[in-house]
Amino acid sequence: MTYTNKFPTLVVPVPPDLAQEYYLQKSNDWAYEKEWRVVLPINSCSVVLRPRVISSVIFGARADPENFDAVMALLEERKRLGKPSVKVYRAELDDEGFDIRIYNPR
């Protein structure tokens, strides 16, 4: 991750040399997380990772429900294939403050 105080400027269409940079930037406010992200170019619908590379996924508070459902379906298929499970969490914004609650939706 690159932590910065500057919001990235999105360019459409995305130049090939900048395609991944948008996904690797986050506000300095989140630097304490020391987050790692895996970003792969979209040139195939099949991505092969070592079985335990991804142990959990956190969906942001504004994550699209259709994306959540699609990932859940993929994780169910992964389970049917006998692959290691992946923990799933969702973020929820507090109604009265700045807190974010992370919970397991299952």
C-alpha positions in Angstrom: 0.0 0.0 0.0 1.0 3.6 -0.6 -0.4 5.8 2.1 -0.9 9.4 1.1 -2.8 12.6 1.8 -3.7 13.1 -1.8 -6.7 11.5 -3.4 -5.8 9.7 -6.6 -7.0 11.1 -9.9 -8.8 8.5 -11.9 -8.1 8.6 -15.7 -10.4 6.8 -18.2 -9.3 4.8 -20.0 -6.6 3.8 -17.6 -3.1 3.8 -19.1 -1.6 0.3 -18.7 1.3 1.5 -16.6 -1.0 3.1 -14.0 -3.7 0.5 -13.8 -2.7 -0.9 -10.5 -1.7 2.3 -8.7 -5.3 3.3 -8.0 -5.9 0.1 -5.9 -2.7 0.6 -3.9 -3.4 4.0 -2.4 -5.0 4.8 0.9 -5.2 7.8 3.2 -2.4 8.3 5.7 -5.1 7.9 8.4 -5.0 4.2 7.7 -1.2 3.7 7.7 -1.4 2.0 11.2 -3.1 -1.0 9.4 0.1 -1.8 7.4 -2.3 -3.3 4.8 -1.1 -5.6 2.0 -3.2 -5.9 -1.2 -2.9 -8.3 -4.1 -3.7 -6.7 -7.4 -3.6 -8.7 -10.6 -4.0 -7.5 -14.1 -7.3 -8.5 -15.7 -6.2 -10.6 -18.7 -7.9 -13.8 -17.6 -10.8 -14.8 -15.5 -8.6 -17.5 -13.8 -6.2 -16.5 -11.1 -4.1 -19.2 -9.4 -2.8 -18.4 -5.9 -1.3 -20.7 -3.3 -4.2 -22.2 -1.3 -3.5 -20.1 1.9 -2.5 -16.8 0.3 -5.8 -15.2 1.1 -7.1 -15.9 4.6 -9.8 -13.3 4.9 -11.8 -10.7 3.0 -13.3 -7.5 4.5 -16.0 -5.8 2.5 -16.2 -2.1 3.0 -19.3 -0.4 4.4 -20.3 0.8 1.0 -19.5 -2.4 -0.9 -21.9 -3.3 -3.7 -24.3 -6.1 -2.5 -23.9 -7.7 -6.0 -20.1 -7.9 -5.5 -20.6 -9.4 -2.0 -23.0 -12.0 -3.4 -20.6 -12.9 -6.3 -17.6 -13.3 -3.9 -19.7 -15.4 -1.6 -20.7 -17.7 -4.5 -17.1 -18.1 -5.5 -16.1 -19.0 -1.9 -18.9 -21.6 -1.8 -17.4 -23.1 -5.0 -14.0 -23.0 -3.4 -15.4 -24.9 -0.4 -17.0 -27.5 -2.7 -13.6 -28.1 -4.3 -12.0 -28.8 -1.0 -9.9 -25.7 -0.8 -9.1 -23.9 2.5 -11.9 -21.6 3.8 -11.6 -17.9 3.7 -13.1 -15.8 6.5 -15.5 -13.0 5.3 -16.2 -9.8 7.2 -18.2 -6.7 6.5 -17.7 -3.2 7.7 -20.6 -1.1 9.0 -20.5 2.6 9.7 -21.7 3.8 13.1 -25.0 5.8 12.9 -23.9 8.4 15.5 -20.1 8.6 15.4 -17.0 7.9 13.4 -16.7 4.2 14.4 -16.5 1.4 11.9 -17.7 -2.0 13.1 -16.2 -5.1 11.5 -18.4 -8.2 11.8 -18.8 -11.7 10.3 -22.1 -11.7 8.3 -22.6 -15.5 8.5 
